[in-house]
Amino acid sequence: MSKTMKKYWEMNKAELAEATKEFDREFIADKARPMTPSERKEEQRARRRGRPRVGKGAQKIHITLERGLVKEADKLARENGWGRSELIARALAAAIGRKAG
């Protein structure tokens, strides 16, 4: 396949059949090989979920806030490209007087 291949949804029926013909063969798994260390590292990174580990890690807590405050906080977080948790962590760190990790 060429490096400048069309996107599948832009192909006509014949082009799509040509681009995907390798998947029509049986036992395609016979071409499989063990992952390289860099592929394994990338795969493990993709499987990770949740907030990245910062400092000593994260702890889930349950808090109650006024709805209007949450709405304003979400807006501020969105404007800065943060998540709600990051905004709260930054605010707490500022209140405590240390840099957010």
C-alpha positions as CSV (number, residue, x, y, z in Angstrom):
1,M,0.0,0.0,0.0
2,S,1.2,3.5,-0.7
3,K,2.0,6.0,2.0
4,T,-0.5,8.5,0.4
5,M,-3.4,6.1,0.5
6,K,-6.9,7.5,0.4
7,K,-9.0,7.3,3.5
8,Y,-11.3,4.3,3.5
9,W,-14.5,6.3,3.4
10,E,-13.2,8.2,0.3
11,M,-12.5,5.0,-1.7
12,N,-14.8,3.5,-4.3
13,K,-15.7,-0.2,-4.0
14,A,-12.7,-1.5,-6.1
15,E,-10.2,0.7,-4.3
16,L,-11.5,-0.5,-0.9
17,A,-11.4,-4.1,-2.0
18,E,-7.8,-3.7,-3.0
19,A,-6.8,-1.9,0.1
20,T,-8.3,-4.5,2.4
21,K,-7.7,-7.7,0.5
22,E,-5.0,-8.9,3.0
23,F,-7.8,-9.3,5.6
24,D,-9.7,-11.7,3.3
25,R,-7.0,-14.5,3.7
26,E,-7.3,-17.1,6.4
27,F,-4.7,-17.5,9.0
28,I,-3.5,-13.9,8.9
29,A,-2.3,-14.5,12.5
30,D,0.5,-16.6,11.1
31,K,2.2,-13.3,10.1
32,A,2.1,-12.1,13.7
33,R,5.3,-11.7,15.7
34,P,6.1,-10.8,19.3
35,M,6.1,-7.1,20.1
36,T,9.3,-5.2,20.2
37,P,10.1,-3.6,23.6
38,S,9.2,-0.2,22.2
39,E,5.8,-1.5,20.8
40,R,5.1,-3.2,24.2
41,K,5.9,0.1,26.0
42,E,3.5,2.0,23.7
43,E,0.8,-0.6,24.1
44,Q,1.1,-0.4,27.9
45,R,0.9,3.4,27.8
46,A,-2.3,3.1,25.7
47,R,-3.9,0.8,28.2
48,R,-3.2,3.1,31.2
49,R,-6.3,4.8,32.5
50,G,-7.0,7.6,34.8
51,R,-5.0,10.6,36.0
52,P,-1.2,10.3,35.4
53,R,0.7,9.6,38.6
54,V,1.9,12.9,40.1
55,G,3.8,13.1,43.4
56,K,2.6,10.2,45.6
57,G,-0.2,9.3,43.3
58,A,-3.9,10.2,43.4
59,Q,-6.7,9.6,45.8
60,K,-10.3,9.7,45.0
61,I,-12.4,11.9,47.3
62,H,-16.1,12.8,47.4
63,I,-17.0,16.5,47.9
64,T,-20.1,18.5,47.6
65,L,-20.1,21.9,45.9
66,E,-22.8,24.3,44.9
67,R,-24.0,23.7,41.3
68,G,-23.3,27.2,40.1
69,L,-19.7,27.0,41.5
70,V,-19.2,23.7,39.7
71,K,-20.5,25.2,36.4
72,E,-18.1,28.2,36.7
73,A,-15.2,25.9,37.7
74,D,-15.9,23.7,34.6
75,K,-15.9,26.7,32.4
76,L,-12.6,28.0,33.8
77,A,-11.0,24.6,33.5
78,R,-12.2,24.3,29.8
79,E,-10.8,27.7,29.0
80,N,-7.4,26.7,30.3
81,G,-7.4,23.2,28.8
82,W,-7.6,21.5,32.2
83,G,-9.9,18.9,33.7
84,R,-12.0,19.5,36.7
85,S,-9.6,17.5,38.9
86,E,-6.6,19.5,37.7
87,L,-8.4,22.8,38.4
88,I,-9.3,21.7,41.9
89,A,-5.7,20.4,42.6
90,R,-4.3,23.7,41.4
91,A,-6.7,25.7,43.5
92,L,-5.9,23.6,46.6
93,A,-2.1,23.8,46.0
94,A,-2.4,27.6,45.6
95,A,-4.4,27.8,48.9
96,I,-1.8,25.7,50.7
97,G,1.0,27.7,49.1
98,R,2.8,25.1,47.0
99,K,3.2,24.4,43.3
100,A,0.6,21.9,41.9
101,G,2.4,18.7,40.9
